[in-house]
Amino acid sequence: MNTKKLIFFGTSDFSVPALKALATAGYEISLVVTTPDEPVGRKQLLTPPPIKTMADSLGLRAIQPKSLKKDLTIVDSLSALSPDFAVVASYGKIIPQAIIDLFPQGMINIHPSLLPKYRGPSPIQSVLLNGEKETGVCIIQLDAEVDHGAIIARQELGIMNNESCIELSERLAKVGADLLIKALPGYLSGDTKPQEQDHTQATFTKKFTSEDIRRRD
C-alpha cells in the first residue's frame, strides 16, 4: 500500500483506466469526486457516470456534487480527509482555487494532447478534425488556467488511419493511465522537476455543438 492519500476527480469513460490503475498500484484513494447522474436514452433513465460505476466496483466512496463552487461544504469535506494530492482525468467542471490549494503535493491532470497544443475541452475530437497524424498524453500540474500547468510527463501516440474518436479516446486513456503510474513516484518524491509549457505555442479547443457534428458527418 502506498502511504500517499489522494482524491480522484473524474467523470467519463476516459477517467476509468486511471482510477483502476491507481487502485491496482496500491494508492490510498480516499474519495472519488464525480458529477451527478444524468438521464440517458429514450426513456431518459438516470444513469451514473462511468467513473461512479468503477468506484462502486472498487469499493471506493464517491460524491457527486452539482457544483464545486456553489457547494460551500465541499472544501471542508475534502480537507477533513487530509489528502496529499489529487488526480484529475476528464472531470468536466472547473475546479476552484480553494480546492486546488488543499493538496500539499498539488493536483495532477491527465490531458489527452501534446501540450501546449490543443488545450481545452475537446482535444481528441479536434486532432481528428484537423487531420493530425500524431497526438499524445501529458501529465501536468493543475493550476487556475485551462491546461496551463507545468508538464510532469508526456508520451506521443500515432493516430491510426480512419481511427474513430471513441477508438482514439480508449487508446489515449490507457496510455494516460500507464504514464500516470510511471510518473507518480518521481513526482511525489521530488526527483522529477515539472517543466513549464511554452505558452507562446498554445492552441485551444472548443466544446462541439450538434451543428459541428453534422458538418463532420
C-alpha positions in Angstrom: 0.0 0.0 0.0 1.3 3.4 -1.0 1.2 5.8 2.0 0.2 8.8 0.0 -3.5 9.6 0.2 -5.3 11.0 -2.9 -8.7 12.2 -4.1 -9.7 11.4 -7.6 -11.7 13.7 -9.8 -13.3 12.2 -13.0 -16.4 11.5 -14.9 -16.3 9.9 -18.3 -15.0 6.6 -19.7 -11.6 8.3 -20.2 -11.3 8.5 -16.4 -11.8 4.8 -15.7 -8.4 3.3 -16.6 -6.6 5.9 -14.4 -8.7 5.2 -11.4 -8.3 1.4 -11.9 -4.6 1.8 -12.3 -4.2 3.8 -9.1 -6.1 1.2 -7.1 -4.1 -1.6 -8.6 -0.9 0.2 -7.8 -1.9 0.4 -4.1 -2.5 4.1 -3.8 -4.9 5.1 -1.0 -7.9 6.6 -2.7 -9.8 8.5 0.0 -12.6 9.7 -2.2 -13.8 9.9 -5.8 -15.4 13.2 -6.9 -17.6 13.0 -10.0 -20.7 14.5 -11.5 -24.4 13.8 -10.8 -26.3 11.0 -12.5 -27.9 12.1 -15.8 -30.8 11.0 -17.9 -29.8 8.7 -20.8 -31.5 7.1 -23.7 -35.0 7.3 -25.0 -36.5 6.6 -21.6 -34.2 9.2 -20.0 -33.2 6.9 -17.2 -31.0 8.4 -14.6 -27.6 6.8 -15.1 -24.4 7.3 -13.1 -21.2 8.4 -14.8 -18.8 5.7 -15.8 -16.3 6.6 -13.0 -19.1 6.3 -10.4 -19.7 2.7 -11.6 -16.0 1.9 -11.4 -15.7 3.5 -7.9 -18.5 1.3 -6.7 -16.9 -1.8 -8.2 -13.7 -1.0 -6.4 -15.4 -0.3 -3.1 -14.5 3.4 -3.1 -16.6 6.2 -1.6 -17.8 8.7 -4.3 -19.6 12.0 -4.1 -21.5 13.7 -6.9 -21.8 17.5 -6.3 -23.6 19.6 -8.8 -21.0 22.4 -8.4 -17.7 22.7 -6.6 -18.1 26.5 -6.5 -21.6 26.6 -5.0 -21.3 23.8 -2.5 -20.0 25.7 0.5 -19.3 22.5 2.4 -17.1 20.7 -0.2 -13.8 22.4 0.8 -14.2 21.4 4.4 -15.3 17.9 3.5 -12.2 17.3 1.3 -9.8 19.0 3.8 -11.0 16.7 6.6 -9.6 13.7 4.6 -6.1 15.1 4.8 -5.2 14.2 1.2 -1.6 14.5 -0.1 -2.5 15.1 -3.7 -5.3 14.7 -6.3 -5.6 13.2 -9.7 -7.9 14.7 -12.3 -9.0 12.9 -15.5 -11.8 14.2 -17.6 -13.8 15.6 -14.7 -15.6 18.2 -16.8 -16.1 21.0 -14.3 -14.0 24.0 -13.2 -12.1 23.3 -10.0 -11.9 26.4 -7.8 -8.6 27.6 -6.4 -9.8 26.9 -2.9 -9.8 23.2 -3.7 -6.5 23.3 -5.6 -4.9 24.8 -2.5 -6.0 21.9 -0.3 -3.4 19.5 -1.7 0.2 19.8 -0.3 1.6 18.0 -3.4 -0.8 19.5 -5.8 -3.4 18.3 -8.3 -2.3 16.3 -11.3 -4.2 16.3 -14.5 -4.2 13.8 -17.4 -4.7 15.7 -20.6 -5.0 13.9 -24.0 -2.9 16.1 -26.2 0.7 17.2 -26.7 0.6 20.4 -24.7 0.7 23.3 -25.2 -1.2 22.3 -28.3 -4.9 21.5 -28.1 -5.7 22.9 -24.6 -9.4 22.8 -23.6 -12.4 20.5 -23.7 -12.1 18.7 -27.0 -8.5 17.8 -27.8 -9.3 14.3 -29.2 -12.1 15.4 -31.5 -10.0 18.4 -32.6 -6.9 16.4 -33.7 -9.1 14.2 -35.8 -11.0 17.0 -37.3 -7.7 18.7 -38.2 -6.2 15.6 -39.8 -3.3 15.3 -37.4 -1.1 12.2 -37.7 0.1 12.3 -34.1 -1.2 13.2 -30.7 -0.4 12.1 -27.1 -0.9 12.5 -23.4 0.6 14.9 -20.9 0.6 14.6 -17.1 0.6 18.1 -15.8 0.2 20.1 -12.6 -3.2 21.6 -12.4 -3.4 25.4 -11.9 -6.1 28.1 -12.2 -5.8 28.4 -16.0 -7.0 25.8 -18.5 -4.4 23.1 -19.2 -1.7 25.6 -18.4 0.3 23.8 -15.7 3.9 22.5 -15.8 4.4 19.2 -17.6 5.4 16.2 -15.4 5.5 13.6 -18.2 4.4 13.3 -21.8 4.0 10.5 -24.4 3.4 10.7 -28.1 0.9 8.4 -29.9 0.4 8.0 -33.6 -3.1 8.3 -34.9 -4.3 5.3 -37.0 -5.9 5.6 -40.4 -9.7 6.0 -40.1 -9.5 5.9 -36.3 -12.7 7.0 -34.6 -12.9 9.4 -31.7 -14.0 6.5 -29.4 -11.1 4.3 -30.5 -8.5 7.1 -30.1 -10.0 8.1 -26.7 -9.7 4.5 -25.5 -6.1 4.2 -26.5 -5.2 7.6 -25.0 -7.0 6.7 -21.7 -4.9 3.6 -21.4 -1.7 5.4 -22.3 -2.5 8.1 -19.8 -3.2 5.7 -17.0 0.1 3.9 -17.6 2.0 7.2 -17.9 0.5 8.4 -14.6 1.6 5.3 -12.7 5.1 5.6 -14.1 5.4 9.3 -13.4 3.9 9.5 -9.9 6.8 8.1 -7.8 9.3 10.6 -9.2 6.9 13.5 -8.9 5.8 12.7 -5.4 9.4 12.1 -4.2 10.5 15.4 -5.8 13.0 13.7 -8.1 11.0 14.8 -11.2 11.0 18.5 -11.9 7.9 19.6 -13.9 8.8 21.7 -17.0 6.8 24.9 -17.7 5.0 24.8 -21.0 5.9 27.2 -23.9 2.7 29.3 -23.6 3.5 31.2 -26.8 2.8 27.9 -28.7 -0.6 27.2 -27.0 -3.7 26.4 -29.1 -7.2 26.0 -27.8 -10.1 23.7 -28.5 -13.8 24.4 -28.0 -16.9 22.5 -27.0 -18.5 21.0 -30.1 -22.1 21.7 -30.9 -24.6 19.4 -32.7 -24.0 21.6 -35.8 -20.3 20.8 -35.7 -21.1 17.1 -35.6 -23.5 17.3 -38.5 -20.8 19.1 -40.6 -18.3 16.4 -39.7 -20.8 13.7 -40.8 
